[in-house]
Amino acid sequence: MNLRRGPSIPPKLFLTIVRYPILIQLALPRTRWIIIGLHLLLLFAIGMQQGVLVDKEALKYTGCARDVLHGDLGDLTGNYLKYAGYVLFLLPFVALDSLWLAVAAQVVLGIIAAEALARYAERLTGNVGMGRIAMVLFLLCPLIQTWALALYTEHFFTCMAILFVERMDRSPRLDAVAIGLGLLALFARPVGLFFVVPALLWKWSGGRAPRQRNLILLGGGVALLIAALFLPRVEHAQLAPIASGQVIAGIGGAEATHFGGNTIADAQRHLLGEVGLAGWCGITLQRVASLFTLTRPWYSAAHNATNALFLLLYPLALLGLVRWWRSERIRLLLIMLALNTSIVGLTHDEWSGRFAVPLLPWIMVLACAGLHTTRSNRPPS
């Protein structure tokens, strides 16, 4: 019996029919409040599960803030200079003796940063809906939002980096707001260098030919990485995991009791001498793989399953790189991601995966570029 099939819808047309209404709905003004509401529900769930983290590392920053309020700037300009931006953020809340207000301020800051990330993605793709997707991914990502409920530097630094890069992209010149955001990002975590300096080079080289601009970004990035490797007087406790070949600090590795250098380059030379070139390459690649592995064997199955969903961002981000390779914004994102990846490969990862947190927003933007279509999806006026 010869059965005739009915007319089929071409895959591209099917995707158009399904996807565009979704993007139009995302672009509607009311959708913004729905996203924020879902974000607050996620934070409530995280808070019920883990509470608010104001101990351990948080005690260092709040203690430094209290010292500053009592006129003692020793720690601020010494041990915590690389985190001074976050200490300054905490000052008014420590003065009011209300760390809950500090957490609330971080939540508000996260929403502001999500809006900035949406604007950046929208300018990159020319699509309001894609900007809203970036906002959804950022605000509903437990990997990121866990740190909104912790007085650690990750969330503050991630938000400052987003606000600074978006401001540099939006503003026709380096204004006072951009300078202030850049300084806060620069002194919120040491890797602030790998966001602030590339963005400044990108802005400064804006009037040059694309080839020259790419060379400036690449040369500046290489110089920055070399400078970080040879930065003197790094504490031995920070160098020991590197010299011992630990992929994740505090886990495994060989003995490095005889290591006595004071730079990352010294630690790398020690490691290379101990394990040889092949072993060194293997450890470096394992560190990079660990950075982008969003699951951990010591997490629960539910935790790992949730985190694993965000691995889908990677193929979409690669597609975005291919589709938008000629975009100058893509070149900036690529150099920032490459520098942060390189420094982890040459140092170590962290047990909770929080070193990936500042990178995820930009991977989300690239993923949105991978989803992009040429048709505009602005909300009806």
C-alpha positions in Angstrom: 0.0 0.0 0.0 1.4 3.3 -1.1 0.8 6.0 1.6 1.4 9.6 0.6 2.9 11.8 3.2 1.4 15.2 3.8 3.4 18.4 3.3 6.2 18.7 5.9 7.5 21.9 7.4 11.2 22.6 6.6 13.3 22.5 9.9 14.4 26.1 9.5 10.8 27.3 9.1 9.7 25.2 12.1 12.4 26.8 14.2 11.3 30.3 13.0 7.7 29.6 13.9 8.5 28.3 17.4 11.4 30.5 18.3 10.2 34.0 17.3 7.1 34.2 19.4 9.2 33.1 22.4 11.7 35.8 21.7 9.0 38.4 21.3 7.5 37.4 24.6 10.9 37.7 26.2 11.3 41.2 24.9 8.1 42.4 26.4 8.6 44.9 29.4 6.5 42.7 31.8 8.8 39.7 31.2 11.6 41.6 33.0 9.6 41.4 36.3 8.8 37.8 35.8 12.5 37.0 35.4 13.3 39.0 38.6 10.5 37.2 40.5 11.9 33.8 39.4 15.4 35.0 40.4 14.2 35.9 43.9 12.5 32.5 44.2 15.8 30.8 43.3 17.6 32.9 45.9 15.0 31.8 48.5 15.6 28.2 47.6 19.4 28.6 47.8 19.0 30.3 51.1 16.9 27.6 52.5 19.4 25.0 51.4 22.7 26.6 52.3 21.9 29.7 54.4 23.8 32.9 54.0 27.6 32.5 54.1 29.0 35.1 56.5 31.8 32.9 58.0 35.2 31.6 57.0 36.6 33.8 54.2 33.8 36.3 54.7 35.2 37.0 58.2 38.5 38.3 56.6 36.7 41.0 54.6 34.3 42.1 57.3 37.2 42.1 59.8 39.2 44.3 57.5 36.3 46.6 57.1 36.0 46.9 60.9 39.7 47.8 61.1 39.3 50.5 58.5 36.3 52.0 60.4 38.6 52.1 63.5 41.3 53.9 61.5 43.6 50.9 60.9 44.4 50.8 57.2 47.2 48.2 57.6 45.3 45.2 56.3 43.5 47.2 53.6 46.7 48.5 52.0 48.6 45.3 52.7 47.1 41.8 52.9 43.7 42.8 51.4 44.8 45.4 48.8 43.8 43.0 46.0 40.3 42.8 47.5 40.0 46.4 48.7 37.2 47.1 46.3 35.0 44.6 48.1 36.1 45.8 51.5 35.0 49.3 50.6 31.7 47.9 49.4 31.2 46.3 52.9 32.1 49.4 54.9 28.7 51.0 55.2 27.0 47.7 56.1 29.7 46.9 58.7 29.3 50.4 60.1 25.5 49.8 60.5 26.3 46.3 61.9 23.9 44.8 59.4 25.4 42.1 57.2 21.9 41.2 56.0 21.8 44.6 54.3 25.0 43.8 52.6 23.5 40.6 51.2 20.4 42.5 50.0 22.7 45.1 48.3 24.5 42.2 46.5 21.1 40.9 45.3 20.2 44.3 43.9 23.7 44.7 42.4 23.2 41.3 40.7 19.9 42.4 39.1 21.6 45.6 37.9 24.5 43.6 36.4 22.0 41.2 34.7 20.4 44.2 33.0 23.8 45.4 31.8 24.6 41.9 30.5 21.3 41.9 28.6 22.2 45.3 27.0 25.6 44.0 26.0 24.0 40.8 24.4 21.4 42.9 22.7 24.0 45.2 21.2 26.0 42.3 20.0 23.1 40.4 18.4 20.8 43.4 17.6 18.0 41.4 19.3 16.1 42.3 22.5 15.0 38.8 23.1 18.6 37.5 23.0 19.4 40.1 25.6 16.6 38.8 27.8 17.9 35.3 27.4 21.3 36.4 28.7 19.5 38.0 31.7 17.5 34.8 32.4 20.7 32.6 32.2 22.6 34.9 34.6 19.8 35.4 37.2 18.7 31.7 37.2 22.1 30.1 37.3 22.7 28.6 40.7 26.4 28.4 40.1 26.5 32.2 40.0 23.6 33.1 42.4 24.9 30.9 45.2 27.5 33.6 45.8 24.9 36.4 46.0 24.1 35.0 49.4 27.7 34.9 50.5 30.0 37.7 51.7 32.7 36.4 49.5 34.2 38.4 46.6 32.9 36.3 43.7 29.5 37.8 43.2 30.6 41.4 43.7 33.6 41.0 41.4 31.5 39.3 38.7 29.0 42.1 38.8 31.7 44.8 38.7 33.3 43.2 35.7 30.0 43.1 33.8 29.2 46.7 34.6 32.6 47.9 33.7 32.8 46.0 30.3 29.3 47.0 29.4 30.0 50.7 30.3 33.2 50.6 28.2 31.2 49.2 25.3 28.3 51.8 25.7 30.1 55.0 26.5 31.8 57.0 23.7 34.7 57.8 26.1 36.3 56.7 29.3 34.2 58.7 31.8 34.2 58.9 35.5 31.7 56.1 36.0 33.7 53.7 33.9 36.9 54.6 35.8 35.2 54.0 39.1 33.7 50.7 38.0 37.1 49.7 36.6 38.9 50.4 39.9 36.3 48.4 41.9 36.7 45.5 39.5 40.5 45.8 39.5 40.7 45.7 43.3 37.9 43.1 43.9 40.0 40.1 42.9 43.5 39.8 41.5 42.1 38.5 38.2 40.4 41.8 37.7 43.5 42.7 35.7 42.3 40.2 33.0 39.0 42.0 32.5 40.0 45.7 33.1 43.2 45.9 31.1 41.8 44.1 27.9 38.7 46.3 28.0 40.9 49.5 28.3 43.1 48.3 25.4 39.9 47.5 23.4 38.5 51.0 24.0 41.8 52.8 23.3 42.3 51.0 20.0 38.8 51.6 18.8 39.8 53.9 15.9 42.4 51.6 14.4 42.2 49.1 11.6 40.8 45.7 12.7 44.2 44.0 12.2 46.0 46.5 14.3 43.3 46.3 17.0 43.6 42.6 17.1 47.4 42.8 17.4 47.1 45.3 20.2 44.7 43.1 22.1 46.8 40.0 21.6 50.1 41.7 22.4 48.6 43.4 25.5 47.1 40.1 26.7 50.4 38.2 26.3 52.3 41.0 28.1 49.7 41.0 30.9 50.0 37.2 31.4 53.8 37.4 31.5 53.7 40.2 34.0 51.4 38.1 36.2 53.7 35.1 36.0 56.7 37.2 37.1 55.0 39.3 39.8 57.3 39.1 42.8 56.6 38.4 46.5 53.7 36.0 46.0 53.1 34.2 49.3 54.5 30.7 49.6 51.1 29.3 50.6 49.7 30.5 47.3 52.6 29.1 45.3 52.8 25.7 47.0 49.7 24.1 45.2 51.2 25.3 41.8 54.7 23.9 42.5 53.2 20.6 43.8 51.1 20.1 40.6 47.7 20.2 42.3 44.8 20.5 39.8 42.5 21.7 42.6 44.2 23.5 45.5 44.5 21.3 48.5 43.8 18.0 46.7 46.5 15.6 45.6 49.8 16.8 44.1 53.4 16.0 45.0 55.6 17.3 47.8 57.0 20.8 47.2 58.8 21.2 50.5 62.0 22.3 48.8 60.4 24.9 46.7 61.5 28.4 47.7 60.5 30.8 44.9 58.3 33.8 45.1 56.7 34.1 41.7 54.3 31.9 39.7 57.0 31.4 37.1 59.3 30.0 39.9 56.6 27.6 40.9 56.1 26.6 37.2 59.8 26.0 36.8 59.9 23.8 39.9 56.9 21.8 38.7 58.4 21.3 35.2 61.7 20.1 36.8 59.8 17.6 38.9 57.3 16.1 36.3 58.9 16.8 32.9 57.3 18.4 29.9 54.7 15.7 29.2 53.6 15.7 32.9 53.5 19.5 33.0 51.3 19.6 29.9 49.0 17.0 31.4 48.6 18.9 34.7 48.0 22.2 32.8 45.3 20.7 30.7 43.7 19.1 33.7 43.5 22.4 35.4 41.8 24.0 32.4 39.4 21.1 32.1 38.6 21.4 35.8 37.8 25.1 35.4 35.1 24.4 32.8 33.8 21.3 34.5 30.8 22.5 36.4 30.2 19.3 38.4 32.2 18.0 41.3 32.4 14.4 42.7 31.7 15.6 46.2 28.4 17.4 45.2 25.1 15.6 45.5 23.5 14.0 42.4 20.8 16.8 42.3 23.5 19.5 42.6 25.6 18.0 39.8 22.5 17.4 37.6 21.5 21.1 37.9 25.1 22.3 37.2 25.4 19.9 34.2 22.5 21.7 32.4 24.8 24.7 32.0 27.3 22.6 30.1 24.9 23.1 27.1 26.2 26.7 27.0 29.6 25.5 25.7 28.6 24.3 22.2 26.3 27.3 21.8 29.2 29.6 22.8 31.5 27.9 20.2 28.8 28.4 17.6 28.6 32.1 18.6 32.3 32.4 18.1 32.1 31.0 14.6 29.1 33.0 13.6 30.3 36.3 15.0 34.0 35.9 14.6 34.3 39.3 12.7 32.6 41.2 15.6 35.0 43.4 17.6 33.0 42.6 20.7 33.6 38.9 20.3 37.4 39.6 20.1 37.2 41.3 23.5 35.3 38.5 25.1 37.7 35.9 23.6 40.8 37.6 25.0 39.2 38.0 28.5 38.2 34.3 28.5 41.6 33.2 27.2 43.6 35.2 29.9 41.5 33.9 32.7 41.7 30.3 31.4 45.5 30.6 31.0 46.1 31.8 34.5 44.1 28.9 36.0 45.9 26.5 33.8 49.2 27.9 35.1 48.1 28.0 38.8 45.2 25.8 40.0 41.5 25.5 40.2 39.3 25.8 43.3 37.3 22.9 44.9 33.9 24.6 44.6 34.4 25.7 41.0 33.9 29.4 41.9 36.8 30.5 39.6 34.5 29.8 36.7 31.8 32.2 38.0 33.2 35.4 36.5 33.6 33.7 33.1 30.1 32.2 32.9 28.3 35.5 32.1 30.4 36.0 29.0 30.0 32.4 27.9 26.3 33.1 28.2 26.6 36.1 25.9 28.5 33.9 23.4 25.8 31.3 23.7 23.2 33.9 22.9 25.2 34.9 19.9 25.1 31.2 18.9 21.3 31.3 19.1 21.0 34.5 17.2 19.0 34.9 14.0 19.0 37.9 11.7 15.4 38.8 12.2 14.6 41.5 14.8 12.4 40.5 17.7 11.6 43.7 19.4 8.3 44.0 21.3 5.4 45.6 19.6 5.1 49.3 20.3 
